[in-house]
């Protein structure tokens, strides 16, 4: 597998979330599988995107959603 840049990985994550956003089923495991990431990589990238307010985490059902800023970033 070729090496991916940080931007490419973020793009995979955001695409994964936007595909499943209407279903409200975007959990960390689904993001890991769709973006081809390990657990530690997914935690690192998800926390980065949460800090930059590109993603929003819903604690009640443990899902991720794109914010307005995230949609513009895509």
Beta strands, then each sheet from edge to edge (+ up, - down):
strand 1: 55-58
strand 2: 63-66
sheet 1: 1+ 2-
end
